[in-house]
Amino acid sequence: MYKNYFAYKRGMPHRNLPKFFLVMKLLSVLIFLGAFQLNAAVHAQYISIDVKNTSLKEVFSILTRQSNYEFMYDSQMLQNARPVTIKVVGATLKEVLNKCFANQAITYQIKENTIIVAKADDQSNNRIQISGLVLSSDDGLPLPGVIVRIKGTDKSAATNNSGQFTISADIGDVLVLSFIGYKTQEMVIKNDAALKIRLISSPTDLDNVIVTGYGTTQKSDVISSLGVIKGEDLQKAPVKSFEEALAGRVSGVQVTSSEGGPGATTNIVVRGNNSLSQDNSPLWVIDGFPIENPNNNTINPADVETITVLKDAASTAIYGSRGANGVILVTTKRGKSGSPVVAFDGSYGFQRSLKLMELLKPYEYVQLVIERNGLVAKERYTPGDPELDGRPAYVPGGRTIDYYKTQPYTNWQDKLFQTAPFQNYSLSLSGGTDKSKYLISGSTTDQDGTILQTNFKRYQGRFVFSQEVNKKTDFNLNVNYARTRTTGTSPSNIPTNGSASLSLLYGIWGYRPAVSPSSSVEDQLNLPIDPDGQNAYSFNPIVQNNNTTINAHLNNLVANAGIDYKILPELTFRVTGGINYTQRLSNAYYSALTYQGSPSSVLGPNGFIDNYALTNLVNENTLNYKKVFNRYHSVNLLGGFSIQGAKLTTSRALASKVPNDILGVSGLDEGTPYAISSGSTQNFLSSYFSRVNYNYKSKYYFSGVIRADGSSKFAPGNQWGYFPSAAVSWNIGREDFMKNISSVSALKFRASYGTSGNNRIGDYAYLSPINQSDISSTYTFGNTYMKGSYQSGLANEELKWETTAITDLGLDFGFLKNRIELTVDYYRKITSDLLLQATTPGHIGYTSAIQNIGSVRNSGWEFSLNTVNSDKALKWSSNFNISFNRNEVLALSSGQRGLISQVSYNINPAFPYVAIVGGPISQIIGFKWLGNYQYEDFDLLPNGAYVLKGNLPTNGSARTAMQPGDIKYEDINQDGTITDADKVVIGNPNPLFTGGFSNNFNFKNFDLSILLTYSYGNDILNANRLIFEGMPDSYTNQFASYANRWTPENQTNLYPRAGGATTIPAVSSRVVEDGSFLRLQTVSLGYNLPKKMSESIKVKNARIYASAQNLAVWSKYQGSDPEVSTRPGALTQGFDYAAYPRSFTMTFGLNFSF
C-alpha cells in the first residue's frame, strides 16, 4: 500500500487557505445583508446640503441621492450654468431647487418623480418642451434607457426608469428613438402634447449584443476573434449536455466525444492543442464564474441564453494564466419584466446505435477454428467429419461443418444493445417589474444507453433574482443545483485485475457464436462460464454485464451573488462572490458471476466506494468607467482584483472476498478491506487585471489588457505571471470613401497580439513527493514492523507557466446590407516552456523530472460565412464555417528529437504515437504493411515444409516458422528482419480542416433546421482490427471481414491467414484508416400553433417539434464511428479501442408558455 505526502515549507501561504474560505463565507453573507441595507437612504423626507462653487450637475447628483427624484436635461444646457453655493439643513426639495436655479438661464418643472430642466427662454420662442412615455409593444411595460434624439442634430435625451423622457424641440422636428433589442422608430413633432410611444421588439438587434470577458459590447464594436452561439440553436439538438450541440457551429472549435455512452465527456479544443502533457481544454466562465473542467452535464441546455467562444489574446488575456486554451462564456437565461410567464418543454424519444460491427457467423467461425487448430477443433465441433474416422472422437453420422450453416445461434450484440428511451422535461416561472426580476426553473432528464445497464439521470433546479435596490445599486443572485446519476461503464474499460480482453465489447465480439454438440444455445446464453470457451472468453459477457454494478452519483451546487453600485453615472463598482461545490460518490461491485469477482480469482467478489469533494470559492471586484468625450471619443476602463481557491478531498475503500452477493456494495463491510486511501489537496490564485477600450467615431479602435496571476502551484519566485495583450481595429466601412460603394455594407480590419498561460498542473508539482510503502521500503524497529518513507521524485522549484503568445489578423465583411457576412481570421500561436518529463543524469538516482522545456506552434485560417438567402414568405438563412489548423513541435528537451506515447489495449501496451520535432504534435508510428507473403516467397523443402527465401526479410518470426499467408512488412533499414528499427510514421490524426454547415428555414408556422459537420484528412488507429482481423488466439471470434482472409484457395493480400499475424499483432499501416467524415448532425422540424388556436387553449405560445441527432455519417472508416478517441490527449488522438458506439437519437416534443 502506498500513500503520498507532499511537504511544503515555502511558497504562497497554503496555511492561509482556511482563512480565505472563512472570508469567502462571510463575504457571501455580507453581500446578502448589504444589498438590502443600501435601500435606507431612498426614503429621506428632507434635504440637507452644504456646497460651495459646485457645478449644477454635481448638485443634481447629491439631490438624487437624497430624494426619489431624477433629473432630465440636455448636457449642453448645463455647460454655461453658474456654480452653486448653498447651505441648508432639513429644507424641502422645492426650496433647495429654487435656490439652485436662482439667477440661472435655465429653469425646472416637476412631473411626478422627474425634475425636467429647460432653458428659461424656451417659452418665448418656437421651441417647446416635449415629454413622453416609452413602452414595450410586447408587454406594455416602460422601457428605461431608450435614447431619444432629434434627427439631424446632436441633441438627445434618455428615458428614466419609468420610461419617461423630456426634450426641447421645434414643431416639425423628427424624434428618433433607439434601444437595444427594439426597432428604431421615428416620430414627427406636431404639438406639445405628451407622447406615448410603443417600440416594437427586434430579435436581430438583440443578436448585436456580444458577451465578452467582464462585460458586453456591440457586434459592430468587436475587435477580437470570437464566436457566438444562440441558445435556441443548441436546443434544437436532442442532447443531455449543451456541449454536445456545439459541434460545427463555431470556426476553430473542434468538439469530439471520446465515446457515445450516456454521461460521456466531451472534448473541446480551440485552435489546436497547445500543450503536449497538460490539459488543453478551455476555461469555462458560467455566468461570470470561472471554472476549469466543469461537469456541464449539470446544466440544463434549455437554460442557456448564449455561448461566446473567445479565441485570440485580445479576448482571452483578461483571464491570464487560464486563457491559453481559449475561453468559453456561458450566459444563462434571466427573468424579464412583465407578468409571470410559465414555460414548459417536454420531449420523449429513443436512441439506437448507428452502426455495429459485423461478426463471423457459426459456419464461418468453425471454418476459422479448424484452420487454426486442425483436428482438435474438428473433434470439438465436427465429430462426424470423415477425417476423424479411426480416432476416439469420431461419431459416425455426427455433425459436419455443413451443420453450422443453419445452426441457431446467439447474436451477442443483439443481447447487449437495445433501442433506448430518452426523455427530458423542464418547467420555468419568470417575470418581474422594471426593478425586480426573477426566474425559477427545474428539469429532469432520463437517458438509457444503447448498451444494457447504462443510464444517465439528471434532476436540476435553478433560481435567478435581480433587484434594483435604489437608483445606484443593483443586486443579483444566481443559484443552480443538479444531481446526476450515471450507471454502467465504458465498454472499452480494461479491468484492473484481469485481462484487457475482458472489456465489455471485446468480450461480446470475441465470444464464440457456434455451439458444440456438448452444449446448447440456452446454456451458452445463460451460464456464467462457457464450458467450451477458452481463457477470458469463457466468461459470458452478458452475465458479467448484468452482474456488475457501477454507479456514480454527483451533486453540484453553483451559487454566485453580486452587487453593482454606480459611484458616478460613468463609474460602476461590482463585487461578486460565488461557490461551486461538487461531490461525487462512485461505487462498483463485481459479483461471483463475473471474471473480476470469480471465487477462483485473487480478490473473489469485491467492490469499492470512492468519495470526491471539490470546493471552489471565488471573489471578484471590478471598477468600470465608461464615458464619451466630445461626442467622438469613447473610453471604457476596467480594473479589478480577484481571488480564487479550490480544495479537493478524496477517499477510497475497497473490499475483497465479500461473502454476500445480494447486498452488493452495501455488504463491503463484511469483506476483507484492502487498498484504503485518502487525500487532500488545495490551490490558490490571486489576480489583478485591467483593460482599456477606446474608439474614435466608432471607426478606430484600440484595446489593451494586462493581467497578473499569482498561483500556489508554483514555487516562490515563479508564482506570478504577467499576461498582456493589445488589439487595434479599423472600421473601414464607416469611412466617407465607402459610402458610394453600396454593395459593401460593412468592412473591418482587426489585429491583435498578446500572451496567456496554462496552469493546468498538479497543486504540488514543484515539490518532491514522499512515498510510504509496506513492500519496497519496510524495516523493523525492535520487534515492530515499520513502513519506510522515501523520496520518489525530484523537486523542481524552477517550474513556471506554460505561456502562449498569439497573433491574430482578421477581416469582417458585410455585403448587400449585411445579407452576406464573411469573417476571415489568420492566427499564429507559439506555446513555450512546455511542462514535460525530461531525462536526468543517471548518477542522481532518478531517470526523469518535470521541467519547462520545448515549444509548439499552431497556425491556421478560419472562415465563417453567414447569409440571408431569402427573407420573403420563405425565410432561409445559412452559416458555413471551415477551419484549417497546422501544429508543429518546435523543440523538446535538449538533444531530444521525439517523444513516444503509450496506449493500452488487449493484453499488451503499445507505443504507437510519437511527437517529432519539426512534425505535428501527434503522429502514428508502426510498420509499413505490404500485404501477405505468397507461395513464390518460399522454398519448398522435400519434406513438404516451407522456408522463406533468403533474399526476403522476415516479419520477426524464424524463416522456418513462417508460412505463405503470413503478414508482410517493409524492411526499412534493409537488415533482413523486422524490428522496432523499421517503424516509421504511418498516420496523422490531426485533420486538415474541420467545420460545419447549418441552414434555418421558416415558412408560415413551420421551421426547419439542418446542421452538417465534417472533418477531413485525419487518420484513425483502429486497434480493434489488430485483434479481430487475424489475432492468433485459437477460439476468439473475428469481424466478418476476416472471412476474406488468405487461404490456399484465396491468396489475397487483404488479411493474413489464420494465425499469420504474428504472436502479438503489431501496429501497421494496415489498421490506420482515413477518418474523414461528413455527418448529418441535427435535423429539427417544428410547427408553431396559430395564435387563435393557442388562445383557445389558454396558452401564449405553443410549438410541437421533432428533432433528430446523428442521423447519418458518410465515411470510409470501417469502425463504428470515425469521430472517436478512446484514449484522449494531445499525444494519443484518434485511437479506437472498443468505443461505445454513437447513437442515432429521435425525439418528439412540445413547448408552450402562458
Secondary structure, DSSP 8 states (H G I E B T S, - for coil): -EEEEE---SSS-GGGHHHHHHHHHHHHHHHHHHHHHTTGGGG--SEEEEEEEE-HHHHHHHHHHHSS-EEE--GGGGTT---EEEEEEEE-HHHHHHHHHTT-SEEEEEETTEEEEEETTGGGSSEEEEEEEEEETTT--B-TT-EEEETTSS-EEE--TTSEEEEEEETT-EEEEEETTEEEEEEE--SS--EEEEE-B-HHHHTTEEEETTEEEEGGG--S-EEEEEHHHHTTS--SSGGGGGTTSSTTEEEEES--STT--EEEEESS---SSS----EEEETTEEEES--GGGS-GGGEEEEEEE-SHHHHGGGGGG-TT-EEEEEE----SEEEEEEEEEEEEEEEES----B--HHHHHHHHHHHHTHHHHHHH-TT-GGGTTSTT--TT---GGGGGS-----HHHHHB--EEEEEEEEEEEEE-SSEEEEEEEEEEEEE-SBTT-EEEEEEEEEEEEEE-SSSEEEEEEEEEEEEEEES--TT---TTS-GGGSHHHHHHHS-----TTS-HHHHHH-SB-TT--GGGGB-HHHHHHTEEEEEEEEEEEEEEEEEEEEETTEEEEEEEEEEEEEEEEEEEE-TTSSTT-TTSSS-SEEEEEEEEEEEEEEEEEEEEEEEETTTEEEEEEEEEEEEEEEEEEEEEEEES-S-TTTGGGGGGGSEEEEEEEEEEEEEEEEEEEEEEEEETTTEEEEEEEEEEEETTS-TTSSEEEEEEEEEEEEGGGSGGGTT-TTEEEEEEEEEEEEEEE--S-TTTTS-EEEEEEEEEEEEETTEEEEEEEE-S---TT---EEEEEEEEEEEEEETTTTEEEEEEEEEEEEES-EEEEE--GGGT-SEEEEE--EEEEEEEEEEEEEEEEESSEEEEEEEEEEEEEEEEEE-STT--EEEEEEE-SSSEEEEEEEEBTS-S-EEEEB-EEEE--GGGEEE-TTS-EEE-TTS-BSSS-TTT--TT-EEE--TT-SSB--GGG-EEEE--S-SEEEEEEEEEEETTEEEEEEEEEEES-EEEEHHHHHHTT---SS---BGGGGG--BTTB--SSS--TT-S-SS---BGGGEEE--EEEEEEEEEEEE--HHHHHHTT-SEEEEEEEEEEEEEEE---SS-SS--SS-STTS-SEESS----EEEEEEEEEEE-
